[in-house]
Amino acid sequence: MECSNIEKFSVTAQDHARNPRNYGSLKDANGHARITGPCGDTVEIYLNVQKGKIKQASFTTDGCSPSLACGSMAACLAEGKRIEDVAALRQQDILHALGGLPMELEHCALLAADTLKAACEDYLAHSKGSQMGESDNGKNSCAACSDSECSASKRGENETEDEFEDRRKLQSRLCRIQHKVIVLSGKGGVGKSTVAVNLAVALMLLGNRVGLLDIDIHGPSVPTMLGLEGKMVHQCADGLFPVDMDGLKIMSIGFLLSNQDDAVIWRGPMKAGVIKQFLQDVTWGTLDYLIIDSPPGTGDEPLSVCQLIGKVDGAVIVTTPQKVAAVDVRKSITFCRKLQVPVLGVVENMSGFVCPKCGAVTQILRSGGGRKISEDMGAPFLGSIPLDPKIAEASDNGQAFVQHFASSATAEIMRDIAKPLLALRGHKKS
């Protein structure tokens, strides 16, 4: 399908739109990606890589002229070049090679560049696995695993072949994640996502391989808090690439919404299905920690993720000091104990206001509720995070507070709260 404004294109862009090069799939492709952009157009790119160089590149698209032009140019720019150089190609490189496009169509070049990068990552991921002959945590792949105690080692008595393969695929992802930690809260608005984000970043800054999974289906806030709104998830033959932020791997329903104002109106089974997809189809790779940010309460989402994972290494429960919030900590602790999830501890957030001028702490909310409930329930108390204006500033700017205000006293409190998670691996880092 051809756009009516093709005459506004440069001569080169018109040529690639009307006579796209390298159009079609490759049967012998060893790198592939398919991405649908916010505009609704889908681009697929296929690569045949030999000895580190791209021998052939091709593409397909269901979009009109600008998508054809950008996909065609992306494939042309890729051929004959080293895989690492092609993975670094940007939107502006494609636009420059085409001689430009009308501003309202430049997003098509971004879609082509993102798909090309994802295809390169797909090749590199498979190439690494085939060179090693095993997963990078030193264990055999799930299909060749000799651990007879593993739940995926044999098919269940009443399990179909498809159900067995589905379960084994999930287990093969989870086996490469050393520790899974869920962040819970009894009520909304207590800063649970703030704690989850900063715990994940604190662990990453200590040299750990960390993933952050946002399972708040109706109110995903992690993309906003990390400045990742509008980011797209790349698809490859092995699943979905999580969004990468300086080594932190992140997945959220927010990355799958074409419009951030869209409301997700789903019942329990649909929510459970997408959470399973996040665990089973996302290429998390080898992680030391997967931090799971759940919605408030003890409903479908935290229940689904705990049942799918099977063995959750611990839960961090977040509350605010006043009684009306703290009493719901009891429900969260009871939830964990019924599901045999160890409670790593309780965090009391918004515990006193830090004056930005003098640093004095004023108790706005009644203090001590979180500590008292944790003591009554026999759960560890991890610490109190003050209501620091810089936390809100960092979140609004899409920054992790513990990283961008690392020298502050509040950031030190957050690092202390992460210590029980470090203890799971026997860390000696402070």
N, C-alpha and C positions, 0 to 999 in steps of 0.2 A: 504494500500500500504506500502511495507516495503523498507526501504532504504538499499542500497547495503553495507553500511559501518557499519551495526549493530554489526558486530563482534568487532568493536572498543569500544563498550559500556562496562560498567562494567557488572558483572553477574546480579546484581539487576536490572539495567536499561534494559538489554536484556529481563529479565523475564517480566517486566511490559510492554515492547513494544510488546512482542509476546502474552502475556496473560493479557491484561489490566483489572484491577479491576474496578468494579462499572461503567461499560460502558452502556450508554443509558440514556434516559430522565426519570424524576420522575413525575408521574401524580400529586402527592400531594406536589410538591415543593412550598415553600413560599419564596424562594430566588433564583434568576436566573440572569445570565449575559452571554452575547455573545460578543466576541471580535475577530476581525481579525487583526493579527499582520502585521508588515511591510513586512514579508516574504510571506504573502498571505495565511497562515494557519489560520483557524478559530477554536476557542475552545469555547464550551458552558459548563457551570457548573450549576448544579441544587442542591439546598439544601433543606432539610426538617429540620427545626429548631423547637425544642420543649423545652420550659422553658429555653431558652437562650443557649441550647446546640444543636449541629448538630447531629441529629439522623441518617440521611442518607445524603450521598453526591454522586453525579454521574456526568459523563461528556460525551461529544461527541466531535469529531473533524474530520475535513476533511483532516488533515495533515497525515504525514507518521510516522515512528517509533519514532522519538524523541518527537513529539507532543503526541503520544499515551502514551509513558512512563511518560512524565511530567504530563499530565492530570490525568493518573491513580494514580500517587504518590500524586498529589495535593488532589484528592478525599480521598485517604487513610489517609493522614495527617489531613484532616478536621474532619472525623467522630469521634464523642464522645467528641469533644473539645468545649469549650465556643466560642461563635460567635466572641467575641472581640479578643480572642487569634488567631483564624483562620484568621481574617482580618489582623493581623500583620505578617502573614507568608510571607517570602521573596523568591526571586529567589534562593538565596544561600541555604535556608532551603530545597528546593526541590532538588537542585543539590546534597547537602550533603546526603539526604536520598536515592538518587539513586546511590550514589557512584561516581558521576561525569558523565559528558558527554564531548565529544570532544568540544573544545572551540568554533568552528564555529557553534555549535548547541545549545549553552547555552541560546540563545535567546528564545528557546522553553519553558524553565523553567520560564523565565520572563513573557511570554505570559500566562502561566498557573497561575502564582502567581497573575498577574494583574486581570485575569478573576475571580479567587477565591475571591479576595478582592472586586471586583465589585458586585459579587453575595451576599457577606455579607452586603455590603452597601445597596443593593436592599432590602434585608430582613429588615434591621434596619429602612430604610425609610418607608416601609409599616407598620412595627410594631409600629413605633411612631405615624403614622397617625391613625391607628386603636385604639390605646390606648387613644388618645386625642379625637377621634370622630369628629374632625374638623381640619382645617388648623391651623398651629402654629401662625398665626397672629390674632387668636381669631375670625375669621369669618367662617361661614359655608362653606362647599365645594360648588363649582359652581352649582352642580346638586340640592343642597338643599337651595340655596341662596334665601332669601326673598326680596332682593332689586329689586323692580319693575322698577327702573330707569336704571338698568344695561342692557347694549346692548345685553347680552347673556341670559336675563331672558325669552325671548320668541322667537319663530321661526318667521322669516320674511315672509311676504305675498307670495313672489315669491321664497322662499328658500326651497330647498329640505331638507329632514331629515339629509342626510349625510353632507350637507353644514352647517346646523345648529350645528350639533355635532362637526364639525371641528372648527367652529367659537367659540363655547363654550369652547373647549379644549384650544384654544389660549387665550381666556379671563381668564380662570381659572389660567393660568400661570401669566398673566399680573397683575391680581388683587392682587397677593402676592408681587408685586414689588411696593414700595411706590412712588419712584421718578425715572423717566427715563430721562436721560440727554444725548444729542448727541453732539459730538465734531466734528466741521466742519472746512474746510478751502477752500478758493477759488482756491488755487494753491497747487501743490505738492511740497514737499521738504521744508516745513515751520516748521516742527517739531510737526505736529498735534498729531501723535501717542505718542511722548514723553510727550506732555501735557496730553493726555488721560490716559496714564499709571500712571503718577505721581499724577494726580487728584484722580484716583481710589485708589491708595495705601495710599495717604494722608488721604482720608476719612476712609479707613479701619483702619489706625493707630489711628484714633480718636474714635474707638470703634463701627463703623458702619458695618452693613452687606452689602457687596458690591459685585457686579458682573461686569465683564468687557467683553463686546461683541465686537469683531473685525469683522466688516462687509466689510473690504477691501478684496474683493474676489481675485483680481488679484495680490495684493502685501501685503499679511498679514505679519506684522512686530512685532506684539505683542508677539508671542511665542519666537522670537529671543531676544527681549528687556528684557524679564523676564527669560531667560535661560531655556525655556521649549521646545525647539526643540526636536523632537523625542517622545514627550509625546503622549499617545493614549487616546482617549475618550472611556469611558466605557459605554456599553449599558446594560440597564435593562428593565424589563417589562414596566416600566413607562416612558421610554424615554432614553435620553443620559445624563450621568453624566458629568458636566463640569469639566475641570481640576482644581484642588484645589491647591492654593499656599498660605499656612499659613492663610487659611480662605477666601482668595480672590478667587471667582469663575470666571473662564475664559473660553471663547469659541472662537474659530477661525477656519477658513477653513484650516489653517496650521496644525491643529491636525488631519485632515482627509486625508492628502496627504501621500502616502506611500514613496514618494521621494520629498524632499524639493526643488529639482530643477525642478519639474514638473510645467508647465505653465497651468493655468486654463483659457481655451479659451471658454468662455460662452457668450451668448447673454443675454439681459435683463430678459426674463422670467425665465431662469434657475437661474440667480442670485437672483431674487425675491423669487424663490422657496426655495433656501437654507437659505435665511434670515428668511423666515417664519418658516422653520424647527428649526433654532436657537432659535426663540422665543417660538415656540409651543411645540417642542419635547425635549428641554433641561430642565432638572429638576433643575431650578434655586432655587427653594424653596422660603423662605421669605427673601426679600432683602429690605434694606433701600434705596439703590441706584443701578441702572444699568447704567454704563457709556458705551456709544456706540461710538466706534472709527470708523468713516466712511472714505471712500476714498475721495480724493480732488474733488471739484466741486459740482454741484447740480443735478447729474444725477440719474441713476436707484437706486443705493444702499440707499442713504439718503432718497429719495422719498419713496421707498418701506418700509423702517423701520418706517418712520413717518406715513404712511397710515395704516400699520398693527397695530401699537401701538394705534393710535387714538389720545390719549392725551399725548404729549411729554411735560415734565415739563420745559424744557429749553434747550437752545443751547449755547455752548461756541465756539466762532469762533477764529481761530488761524491764525496769519499772521506774516510776517517779516516786518521790518521797511520801506524798500524801496518802492517807489511808485508803481512799476510794480506788487508787491504782494498785497499791501494794497488796490489798487483799486478794486480787486476782492472780498474784504470784502463786498462791496456794494451788489454784487450779492448774497452772502450768507445771508446777512440780509434780502434782498428782498425775497429770498426763504423761510426764516423762517416766515416772515410776511404773505406771501400768504398761508402758511400752518397753520397759527395761532400757531406757536411755539414761545414762549417767548424767546427773546435774553437775556441771562444772562449777556453777555458781550464779549468784544474782548480782546484777549491776544496778545501782541506783543512779539514774540519770537526772539532770536538772536539779542537782542538789546544791542549792545556793547560787546566787547571782554574783558573778565576778565583775566588779566595777572596772570598766576599760581605762579609767583615768588613774585610780589609786591602787587597784588590785584587791581591795577589800571585798570579802564575801558576805553578802546579805541573804538571810534565809527568807525567801519569798514564800516557798511552800513549806509546810510542816516537815521537818527533817527526820530521818531515822526510820521511816516506815519500811524501806527495803531491807535494812539490816535486821530489824526486829522480826520480820516475817521469815527471813532466811534462818535466823537462829531458832525460831519456833518450829520450823519445818526440818531442821537438821541439815540445811544446805549451806555450802560455803558462801561467804559474802566477798565478792571480788573487788568492790570499791565504789566510790561515789564520784560521778563526773559532774562538775559544776556547770551552771548555765552560763557559758562563756559566749559573748557576742561573736567572737571570731569563728566559732563552730558554725553558726548560721551564715556568716560571711563566706566561709569556705564552701559550704554546701550550695549556696546561691551562685557561686562562681564556678561550680563544677570541679572543686578541688577536694582532695582528701585532707582533712584538718591535720591528722597526725603526721602528714608529710610536709605540708606547706607552713605549718606552725610548729615544727618539730622541737623548737627550743622552749616552748611554753610549758608551764606547770601542768596544764590540762592534758597536753600531749603525753607527758610523762605518766600521768595517771592512766591514760589509755594503754600505753605500753605495759604498765604493770598488770592491767586487766588481761592482757594477752598471755601472761606467763603460764597460767594453767594449761593453755593450749600448747605452749612450747614443751611443757612437761610431758605431754603425750608422746613426744618423740625422744624424750630424754635430753633435751637441749640444755646446754650450760650457758647459753647466751643470756645477757641481762637486758 
